[in-house]
Amino acid sequence: MLPASKAAQDLESMLQANRKEFDLDYDTLHWIRPEQVLAAEERRRELLTRLAGSVGSCCGGAKLFTRDLSPGCRLCTEGLWSCLFINGICNGRCFYCPADQTRKGEPTTNTLQFPVVRDFVEYLAVFGIRGVGFSGGEPLMTLDRTLSYLGAVKKRFGNSVHAWMYTNGMLLTEDILMRLKDAGLDEIRFDISADRYSLAKVALAVGEITTVTIEIPAVPEDRQILQQAMLEMNDLGVNHLNLHQLRLTPFNRHNLAPRPYTFLHGPKVTVLESEQAALEMLGFALDKGFATGVNYCSFIYRHRYQTLGSRRRATTLLGKAYESVTGTGHLRNLMVFGDPGRLEDLAASFTASGHSPSLWSLNGQKTRLTIHESLLPLVNQEQFSFKVTYHTAAIKSSISYQNSYREVALGKKRKVVVERRAATGEIHLDNEALHALREGHATSEGAAAWQDISDYEEPGSGLLAYF
């Protein structure tokens, strides 16, 4: 748990961000009231207690599941996938859709456009990506484009890259399914809530595509119809059911605001009743002994982990041997300050003990020695002072000339830019903070000192507090 001052700062920051996102609509929304928080958190504790010992969890408890996760979900938790938005158009009319879906656009991942198939394939190779999810929009509305990218990925990588597709299934036919199968599709994910929870198209895929998954938001008022659909999908042989938490956006607010939902503050605004419904469905699956695995993909999981993989890929390309990539994908520079003579002696001691010179860097004035964390136990903490800085990196289509960068070639004609920028200034580390850093978490002694760096060290744990 964060110290009160840090928690209060984070809360205020999120409140201000939520207010800015919804502007004049903010005060018209049904936010959770202080008197509701305790009851809502008690209800969640009851649901989690019921699940305890019977469900799996990962990513600091932000993702809960019965049985197991789909292959694509496992790659997501490992930060090894890329979601390619193959288009921006959809034939569905889901009330909860978070964004406009009326422009075809170009295939895009992480803000990078890939109008040329081979460039996307090279991107996967260069950055070591092992999973690709084809999303939209609705991928079946540009079937030839989807097949082209899918086929190219599987031709290059075969089974070493797991490929899946998100669809509402409305346009799916046996012929289209066979074309997807022949192109190498490993997993297909249906949003059945877009088609009145019909499993007709899902039935076409069972037995043809290796992994059949249903992926839908947990819509609170659809609890009963979802439970009936869960009984049917289990009998049908569906492998996985992924339940998301409903999110409020400026685009869908006019659809969600009139419903009896309670909105929660956070990095983005979510729906209280949606999380409760998802946890209830996990319990329902356990009670019925479902073979279909059910996964609650909370918003806070997505916030903490889905951008982490991309950030880690970028920072790894820019990092130096004496820098460390943290649990959040940031680059950490651990700096030792002191008398120039002592710093030179310290660097010499590293060499004498057989450590590679690439693990430290002494500045020109010999007043700052940047070291890899593995060398910290060799440093007498009483003789020096310590500071730390954090950097982040992003993969971009062009150079901004505002930060240091590295160009990365994707084949002969396409380049992307990995750009580095400072995430913090220099942060002083006292002995408690150094101890916490070495332990990798906030100890009872170092909790107060840990708060300044925790956001850059660890993704956080548990489901998001209600407020």
Secondary structure, DSSP 8 states (H G I E B T S, - for coil): ---HHHHHHHHHHHHHHHHHHHGGGGGGS-B--HHHHHHHHHHHHHHHHHHTTTSEEEGGGTEEESS---HHHHHHHTT-EEEEE--SB-S---TT--S--B-----EETTEE--SHHHHHHHHHHTT--EEEEESS-GGGGHHHHHHHHHHHHHHHGGGSEEEEEE--TT--HHHHHHHHHHT--EEEE-GGGGTT--HHHHHHBTTBSEEEEEEE--GGGHHHHHHHHHHHHHHT--EEEEE--EE-TTTHHHHTTSS--EE-SSSEEEHHHHHHHHHHHHHHHHHT-SSEEEEE-HHHIIIIITHHHHHHHHHHH--TT-EE-TTS-EEEEEEE--HHHHHHHHHHHHHTT--GGGEEE-TTS-EEEE-GGGGGGS-TTT-EEEEEEEEEEEESS--SSS-EEEEEETTTEEEEEEEEES---EEE-HHHHHHHHHTS--TTTHHHHTTTHHHH----SS----
